[in-house]
């Protein structure tokens, strides 16, 4: 299955737009996308959190939309950002 390759920022916006139409997600303004190791053919990312939090009933209701997003998009590999050095 072909998935469209997207950056974390692009994927975040796509997911926000799609999920805001689901009951319980209307006020969500932040989504945490987490890369994951995948088995052959599986998605290489997951939705790890929402702000504000959503209830379990809303998550169950949005399961189809989330599954469709994960089948449609692939998270691009992003270079690791250099970490700030502590002051010496």
C-alpha positions in Angstrom: 0.0 0.0 0.0 1.3 3.4 -1.0 1.3 6.1 1.7 2.0 9.8 1.2 5.3 10.8 2.9 4.8 13.8 5.3 6.9 15.6 7.8 5.8 15.6 11.5 4.5 19.2 11.2 2.5 18.4 8.0 1.1 15.2 9.6 0.1 17.0 12.7 -1.9 19.6 10.7 -3.5 16.9 8.6 -4.6 14.9 11.7 -5.9 18.0 13.5 -8.0 18.9 10.5 -9.4 15.4 10.1 -10.0 14.8 13.8 -11.7 18.1 14.6 -14.7 16.8 12.7 -15.0 13.9 15.1 -17.2 14.2 18.2 -15.0 15.1 21.3 -12.1 16.5 19.2 -13.6 19.9 18.4 -11.3 21.7 20.9 -8.1 19.7 20.3 -5.3 22.1 19.3 -2.3 19.9 19.8 -1.5 16.4 18.7 1.6 14.4 19.7 2.9 12.3 16.8 5.3 9.6 17.8 7.5 7.5 15.4 7.4 3.8 15.9 9.1 0.7 14.7 6.9 -1.0 12.2 6.3 -4.5 11.0 6.2 -4.9 7.2 3.4 -2.9 5.8 2.4 -1.2 9.1 2.3 2.4 10.0 5.6 4.1 11.2 3.8 6.5 13.5 1.1 6.7 16.1 -0.9 9.4 17.8 0.5 9.5 21.3 -1.5 12.3 22.8 -4.0 15.2 22.4 -4.4 18.5 24.2 -6.7 19.1 25.7 -7.2 15.4 26.5 -10.1 13.5 25.0 -12.2 10.9 26.6 -12.1 7.2 25.8 -15.5 7.4 24.1 -14.2 10.0 21.7 -11.1 7.9 21.0 -13.3 4.9 20.2 -15.5 7.0 18.0 -12.5 8.4 16.1 -10.8 5.0 15.6 -11.9 4.7 12.0 -10.6 8.2 11.1 -7.3 7.5 12.9 -6.9 4.1 11.2 -7.5 5.8 7.8 -4.9 8.5 8.5 -2.3 5.8 9.5 -3.1 3.9 6.3 -2.8 7.0 4.1 0.3 8.8 5.5 3.9 7.8 6.4 6.1 9.9 8.7 9.2 11.1 7.0 12.6 10.4 8.6 13.6 13.6 10.3 17.2 14.3 11.2 17.8 14.4 15.0 18.0 17.9 16.2 21.2 18.9 18.1 20.5 19.2 21.8 21.5 22.3 23.7 24.8 22.0 25.5 24.5 22.6 29.3 26.3 25.7 30.5 29.7 24.8 32.0 
